[in-house]
């Protein structure tokens, strides 16, 4: 018998992938790295430690520049995009149904 459900929020229950991609594009551009939204978007979900070297070969996420880019990306995401995020269609109903059925979320 199923007693609980583990749910992923960021990018699954909440439509945040575009916002994450835009914030990476903007943060990288500030440091002179021009990348396309499409190239970033397909990497969303893998984490900045893996994403940065794929977008900018030779740029390590733990380098001084990598840390600054990641920090700026987080600030941009929170200040510019987070307040505009919307739930994925049907996600509220899904979570409500699980809760109504007594599942631990």
C-alpha positions in Angstrom: 0.0 0.0 0.0 1.3 3.4 -0.9 1.6 5.7 2.1 3.3 8.7 0.7 4.5 10.5 -2.4 7.7 12.4 -3.1 7.1 15.3 -5.3 9.6 17.5 -7.3 8.5 21.2 -7.2 11.1 23.2 -9.1 10.5 22.6 -12.8 7.8 20.0 -12.3 5.0 21.3 -10.1 6.1 24.9 -10.8 6.9 26.1 -14.3 10.4 27.5 -13.5 12.7 26.1 -16.2 12.3 29.2 -18.5 13.1 31.5 -15.5 16.2 29.5 -14.6 17.4 29.6 -18.2 16.8 33.3 -18.6 18.7 34.1 -15.3 21.7 32.0 -16.4 21.8 33.7 -19.8 21.7 37.1 -18.2 24.3 36.3 -15.5 26.7 34.8 -18.0 26.3 37.8 -20.3 27.4 40.2 -17.5 30.7 38.3 -17.4 31.1 38.3 -21.2 29.8 34.8 -22.0 27.2 34.8 -24.7 25.0 31.7 -24.6 21.6 31.1 -26.1 18.4 30.5 -24.1 17.9 27.2 -26.0 21.4 25.9 -25.1 20.9 26.8 -21.4 17.3 25.5 -21.3 18.1 22.0 -22.2 20.6 21.8 -19.4 18.3 23.1 -16.7 18.0 20.5 -13.8 21.6 19.3 -13.8 22.9 21.9 -11.4 25.2 24.8 -11.8 28.3 22.8 -11.1 27.7 20.7 -14.2 25.9 23.4 -16.3 28.6 26.1 -16.2 31.4 24.0 -17.7 29.1 22.7 -20.5 28.1 26.2 -21.4 31.6 27.8 -21.0 34.3 25.1 -21.5 37.0 25.6 -18.9 34.9 27.5 -16.5 34.6 25.7 -13.2 31.7 26.4 -10.9 34.0 26.5 -7.9 36.3 29.1 -9.6 36.1 32.8 -8.5 34.2 33.7 -11.7 32.0 30.6 -11.5 30.9 31.5 -8.0 30.2 35.1 -9.0 28.1 34.0 -12.0 26.2 31.5 -9.9 25.5 34.1 -7.2 24.3 36.7 -9.7 22.1 34.0 -11.4 20.5 33.2 -8.1 19.9 36.9 -7.4 18.4 37.5 -10.8 16.2 34.4 -10.5 14.8 35.5 -7.1 14.5 39.2 -7.8 13.3 39.2 -11.4 11.6 35.9 -12.0 10.5 34.0 -8.9 7.4 36.2 -8.2 6.1 35.5 -11.7 6.3 31.7 -11.5 3.0 29.7 -12.1 2.0 26.2 -11.1 2.1 23.6 -13.8 -1.4 23.0 -15.1 -3.1 20.3 -13.0 -0.4 20.3 -10.3 -2.8 21.8 -7.7 -5.4 19.2 -8.4 -2.8 16.4 -8.3 -1.5 17.5 -4.9 -5.0 18.0 -3.5 -6.0 14.5 -4.6 -3.0 12.9 -3.0 -3.7 14.8 0.2 -7.4 13.9 0.1 -6.4 10.3 -0.2 -4.4 10.6 3.0 -1.0 10.3 1.4 1.9 11.9 3.2 3.5 14.4 0.8 
